[in-house]
């Protein structure tokens, strides 16, 4: 859950990660990155692609952290293309 959801849903507050995502689990998700990713959400971080390129629509898109520019969509590779050229960063 995100922190803002905890006020109304304290039973589901926390982070749950499958045992398959731990070191020694399923190859490809067994490096501990899933836990780091989900704890980031629990601490209030969004994806950098959250809302896409929407700063120009009044929404502060991306992960809402000033040092990380928003990106248009999830990227599976290391392409450093600026997918939101009208946004700063």
Secondary structure, DSSP 8 states (H G I E B T S, - for coil): --GGGTTT-GGG-S----GGGSTTSSTTS-SSHHHHHHHHHHTT---TTTTSS-GGGTS--TTS-TTS---SS--SS-----S-TTS--
